[in-house]
Every structure is written in structure tokens, then in C-alpha cells.
Amino acid sequence: MYAACHSSPAQPSESLIKSICNPESTEFVSAATNWECSHEKDAREIYCETLRTMHENFAVDDAGFTIYPEYPLFGASPDAFVSCDCCGQGVLEIKCPYCIRSSTVILDPSLAWKTLIMGKN
């Protein structure tokens, strides 16, 4: 948006026009982005299988870009919306970091949620 607003109408940037009209041609691709894209579905399935056993009426709904109603200039694009009878509603944001692709993470169910997710006590 910034580039479009600050481009000269008399001499628009060719790369800007290409990025607006054909965004796939300017998509960033690397080993890290390929890794994340190819593992996101698996991560989501494992997450859902695990949480279904721990929560009452656990549900996951796909999410797209969601605009904040009170401030329509702001929005977010979580991977999904989650809900259950015991905890209420939340969002799911999946990350599959390339830098830890070879590690094995073992979660201890006795730890608090924020310890498991964020590594904090």
C-alpha cells in the first residue's frame, strides 16, 4: 500500500505494477518458507487431534483476514478460530520454524499453557 501511494502516477514503477497485477510473480520463496508451507497442515492436524482429547466440544474453524470492528484500520489473519465449552474462544496461529526442523519437542502436560507455548513460567 505504501509503495502504491508513493509512486509517481506519471511514471509508475514497473515492479510495483507487476506486484499489484500479478502478486504470485513477486512471492518470496526460500527453503524456510517452503518448509513452513509444507508442514503447516500436519501441525494443524496434530494440534487438533491433541486438543480434542483435552477439551469439551473442541472446534476449529478456518479464518481469513479479520477486521477489528471498533478500529477497521486494524486486522489480523490467524490460521483458525478455536473454541471449546471449557475455555471459550481463541485463535490458532501455526508456525513451523525452519531453524528447529531437526529438533524433537516433547511437551509436558503438567506445565502451564504459557510455558508450553511460549517457554515462560
C-alpha positions as CSV (number, residue, x, y, z in Angstrom):
1,M,0.0,0.0,0.0
2,Y,2.8,2.4,0.9
3,A,4.5,1.9,-2.4
4,A,1.3,2.4,-4.4
5,C,0.6,5.7,-2.5
6,H,4.1,7.0,-3.0
7,S,4.6,6.0,-6.7
8,S,4.5,8.7,-9.4
9,P,1.3,8.5,-11.4
10,A,3.2,9.9,-14.4
11,Q,5.9,7.2,-14.2
12,P,4.7,4.3,-12.1
13,S,7.2,1.6,-11.2
14,E,7.1,-1.4,-13.4
15,S,7.8,-3.7,-10.5
16,L,5.0,-2.1,-8.5
17,I,2.5,-2.7,-11.3
18,K,3.6,-6.3,-11.6
19,S,3.3,-6.9,-7.8
20,I,-0.2,-5.5,-7.8
21,C,-1.5,-7.2,-11.0
22,N,0.4,-10.5,-10.6
23,P,1.3,-10.9,-6.9
24,E,2.3,-14.6,-7.5
25,S,5.3,-13.4,-9.6
26,T,6.8,-11.4,-6.7
27,E,6.1,-14.0,-4.0
28,F,9.1,-14.7,-1.8
29,V,10.3,-18.3,-1.8
30,S,13.1,-19.9,0.2
31,A,13.9,-23.2,1.8
32,A,12.4,-21.8,5.1
33,T,9.1,-20.7,3.5
34,N,8.8,-24.0,1.6
35,W,9.4,-25.9,4.9
36,E,6.7,-23.9,6.8
37,C,4.1,-24.3,4.0
38,S,4.7,-28.0,3.6
39,H,4.4,-28.7,7.3
40,E,1.6,-26.3,8.4
41,K,-1.2,-28.8,7.6
42,D,0.4,-31.6,9.6
43,A,1.0,-29.3,12.5
44,R,-2.7,-28.3,12.5
45,E,-3.9,-31.9,12.4
46,I,-1.7,-32.9,15.3
47,Y,-2.8,-29.8,17.3
48,C,-6.5,-30.6,16.6
49,E,-6.2,-34.3,17.5
50,T,-4.4,-33.4,20.7
51,L,-6.8,-30.7,21.8
52,R,-9.9,-32.7,21.0
53,T,-8.9,-35.2,23.7
54,M,-8.3,-32.4,26.3
55,H,-11.4,-30.1,25.8
56,E,-15.2,-30.4,25.7
57,N,-16.7,-29.9,22.3
58,F,-13.4,-28.6,20.8
59,A,-14.0,-26.9,17.4
60,V,-11.7,-25.4,14.8
61,D,-13.0,-23.0,12.0
62,D,-10.9,-21.7,9.2
63,A,-10.1,-18.0,9.4
64,G,-9.2,-15.4,6.8
65,F,-8.3,-11.8,7.2
66,T,-10.5,-10.4,10.0
67,I,-11.1,-6.7,10.5
68,Y,-11.3,-5.4,14.1
69,P,-14.8,-3.9,14.2
70,E,-14.0,-1.0,16.5
71,Y,-11.0,0.1,14.6
72,P,-11.4,-1.0,10.9
73,L,-7.9,0.1,10.0
74,F,-6.7,-2.9,12.0
75,G,-7.0,-6.6,11.2
76,A,-5.3,-10.0,11.6
77,S,-5.1,-13.2,9.7
78,P,-4.9,-16.1,12.1
79,D,-4.8,-19.6,10.7
80,A,-8.1,-20.6,12.5
81,F,-10.5,-19.8,15.3
82,V,-10.8,-22.3,18.1
83,S,-13.4,-22.8,20.7
84,C,-14.5,-25.3,23.4
85,D,-17.1,-25.4,26.2
86,C,-14.4,-25.4,28.9
87,C,-12.2,-22.5,27.8
88,G,-14.2,-20.4,25.3
89,Q,-12.8,-18.9,22.1
90,G,-9.3,-18.3,20.8
91,V,-7.2,-18.1,17.7
92,L,-4.7,-20.5,16.2
93,E,-1.5,-19.3,14.6
94,I,0.7,-22.0,13.3
95,K,4.5,-21.6,13.0
96,C,6.8,-24.3,11.7
97,P,10.3,-22.7,12.1
98,Y,12.9,-23.9,9.7
99,C,15.6,-23.2,12.2
100,I,14.4,-26.0,14.5
101,R,13.3,-28.5,11.8
102,S,15.6,-31.3,13.3
103,S,14.6,-30.9,16.9
104,T,12.1,-33.0,18.8
105,V,9.9,-31.2,21.2
106,I,8.3,-33.1,24.0
107,L,5.6,-31.3,25.8
108,D,5.0,-31.9,29.5
109,P,1.2,-31.8,30.1
110,S,1.8,-30.8,33.7
111,L,3.2,-27.4,32.7
112,A,1.1,-24.3,32.4
113,W,-0.2,-23.4,28.9
114,K,2.1,-20.4,28.5
115,T,5.1,-22.5,29.5
116,L,4.3,-25.0,26.8
117,I,3.6,-22.4,24.1
118,M,5.9,-19.6,25.0
119,G,8.5,-21.2,27.2
120,K,7.7,-18.9,30.1
121,N,6.8,-19.6,33.7
